[in-house]
C-alpha cells in the first residue's frame, strides 16, 4: 500500500537517482517548491499575456497584462496552498481570509515592481530589462516572505 503522507515530489525524490539530493530537498523543500511553482506561475502569466495580447487575440496590452496577472495569482495561490505551504486554512472563513491576504500581498508586490519600473526606467532611464529582472527577484523574495509569515503562517488554529 502506498504511503499517502508523501506527495508526488517526495515520491520523485525517493527514486534512486534523486536520493543524492534527499538531505537538501528535505531541508529546503518549501523554498524549492516555491521556486518551481514560481517558474510555472511566470509561464502561466506569459502564456495568458501572449494569447490575449495585441498579436493574437487583439486585446490592449494593459488589459492582457491585468488578466495574465489575475491568472498567475490564482495559479500561485492554488499551488502554494496545495504543495508549498503545509499550514493553511481549513474553514470557509479561513480560506476567504487566506485568499484576501494572498491577493493583498501580491498586489503589494505588484505595486513594488511598478514603483521600481517607474523610478528606475521611466524617471532615471535605466535599462528596462535589467530593472525588470532586479524587480522580479525582489518580488519573488517578498512574495515568499508574505506567504510564509502572513498568509500560510504556522501555529494559528482557526475557530471552528
C-alpha positions as CSV (number, residue, x, y, z in Angstrom):
1,X,0.0,0.0,0.0
2,X,1.5,3.4,-1.0
3,X,2.5,6.0,1.6
4,X,-0.2,8.7,1.3
5,X,1.7,11.0,3.6
6,X,4.2,11.6,0.7
7,X,3.3,14.0,-2.0
8,X,4.4,13.5,-5.6
9,X,7.6,15.5,-5.1
10,X,8.5,13.3,-2.1
11,X,7.9,10.2,-4.3
12,X,10.1,11.6,-7.1
13,X,12.9,12.4,-4.7
14,X,12.7,8.8,-3.4
15,X,13.8,7.5,-6.8
16,X,17.3,6.1,-6.8
17,X,18.9,8.9,-8.8
18,X,17.4,11.7,-6.7
19,X,18.3,10.2,-3.4
20,X,21.6,12.1,-3.7
21,X,19.6,15.3,-3.2
22,X,17.5,14.0,-0.3
23,X,19.0,16.0,2.5
24,X,18.9,19.4,0.8
25,X,15.5,18.6,-0.6
26,X,14.1,17.9,2.9
27,X,15.8,20.9,4.4
28,X,14.7,23.4,1.7
29,X,11.6,21.7,0.4
30,X,9.2,24.7,0.7
31,X,11.7,27.1,-0.9
32,X,12.5,24.6,-3.8
33,X,8.8,24.0,-4.4
34,X,8.1,27.7,-4.2
35,X,10.7,28.4,-6.8
36,X,9.4,25.6,-9.0
37,X,5.9,26.8,-8.9
38,X,7.1,30.4,-9.3
39,X,8.5,29.4,-12.6
40,X,5.3,27.8,-13.6
41,X,3.3,30.8,-12.4
42,X,5.5,33.0,-14.6
43,X,4.8,30.7,-17.5
44,X,1.1,31.0,-16.9
45,X,1.4,34.8,-16.8
46,X,3.4,34.9,-20.0
47,X,1.2,32.4,-21.9
48,X,-2.0,34.2,-21.0
49,X,-0.5,37.6,-21.8
50,X,0.7,36.4,-25.2
51,X,-2.6,34.7,-26.1
52,X,-4.6,37.7,-25.1
53,X,-2.2,40.4,-26.4
54,X,-2.4,42.5,-29.5
55,X,-0.7,40.0,-31.7
56,X,-3.1,37.1,-31.1
57,X,-6.4,38.0,-29.5
58,X,-6.0,41.7,-30.1
59,X,-6.6,43.0,-26.6
60,X,-4.9,46.1,-25.3
61,X,-1.5,45.4,-23.6
62,X,-2.7,46.6,-20.2
63,X,-5.9,44.5,-20.3
64,X,-3.9,41.4,-21.4
65,X,-1.4,42.1,-18.6
66,X,-4.1,42.5,-16.0
67,X,-5.8,39.3,-16.9
68,X,-2.5,37.5,-17.0
69,X,-1.7,38.8,-13.6
70,X,-5.0,37.5,-12.2
71,X,-4.4,34.1,-13.8
72,X,-0.9,34.0,-12.4
73,X,-2.1,34.9,-8.9
74,X,-4.9,32.3,-9.0
75,X,-2.4,29.6,-10.1
76,X,0.1,30.7,-7.5
77,X,-2.5,30.6,-4.7
78,X,-3.7,27.1,-5.6
79,X,-0.1,25.6,-6.0
80,X,1.2,27.4,-2.9
81,X,-1.7,26.2,-0.8
82,X,-1.6,22.6,-2.2
83,X,2.1,21.8,-2.4
84,X,4.3,24.6,-1.0
85,X,3.0,25.6,2.4
86,X,1.6,22.8,4.6
87,X,-0.1,25.2,7.1
88,X,-3.3,26.6,5.6
89,X,-6.9,27.4,6.5
90,X,-9.5,24.6,6.5
91,X,-12.7,26.6,7.1
92,X,-14.7,28.7,4.6
93,X,-14.0,31.9,6.5
94,X,-10.3,31.0,7.0
95,X,-9.9,30.3,3.2
96,X,-11.6,33.6,2.4
97,X,-9.2,35.4,4.7
98,X,-6.3,33.4,3.2
99,X,-7.3,34.4,-0.4
100,X,-7.7,38.0,0.6
101,X,-4.3,38.2,2.3
102,X,-2.6,36.3,-0.5
103,X,-4.1,38.6,-3.1
104,X,-3.3,41.7,-1.0
105,X,0.3,40.5,-0.7
106,X,0.5,40.1,-4.4
107,X,-1.0,43.5,-5.0
108,X,1.6,45.0,-2.7
109,X,4.5,43.3,-4.6
110,X,2.9,44.3,-7.9
111,X,3.0,47.9,-6.7
112,X,6.6,47.4,-5.6
113,X,7.5,46.2,-9.1
114,X,5.6,49.1,-10.8
115,X,7.4,51.6,-8.5
116,X,10.8,50.1,-9.4
117,X,9.9,50.4,-13.1
118,X,8.6,54.0,-12.7
119,X,11.6,55.2,-10.7
120,X,14.4,53.4,-12.4
121,X,13.2,53.1,-16.0
122,X,10.8,56.0,-16.6
123,X,12.4,58.6,-14.4
124,X,16.1,57.6,-14.3
125,X,16.3,55.9,-17.7
126,X,18.0,52.7,-16.6
127,X,17.7,49.7,-18.8
128,X,14.2,48.2,-18.5
129,X,15.3,44.5,-18.8
130,X,17.9,44.9,-16.0
131,X,15.4,46.7,-13.7
132,X,12.6,44.2,-14.6
133,X,15.0,41.3,-13.5
134,X,16.1,43.1,-10.3
135,X,12.4,43.9,-9.5
136,X,11.4,40.3,-10.2
137,X,13.9,39.0,-7.7
138,X,12.6,41.4,-5.1
139,X,9.0,40.4,-5.9
140,X,9.9,36.7,-5.5
141,X,11.6,37.2,-2.2
142,X,8.8,39.5,-0.9
143,X,6.1,37.1,-2.1
144,X,7.7,34.2,-0.3
145,X,8.1,36.2,2.9
146,X,4.5,37.4,2.8
147,X,3.2,33.9,2.1
148,X,5.3,32.2,4.7
149,X,4.8,34.8,7.5
150,X,1.4,36.1,6.9
151,X,-0.8,34.0,4.5
152,X,0.2,30.5,5.4
153,X,1.7,31.0,8.8
154,X,2.2,28.2,11.3
155,X,0.8,27.9,14.7
156,X,-2.6,29.7,14.4
157,X,-5.5,27.4,14.5
158,X,-8.9,28.6,13.4
159,X,-12.0,28.6,15.4
160,X,-14.5,26.0,14.1
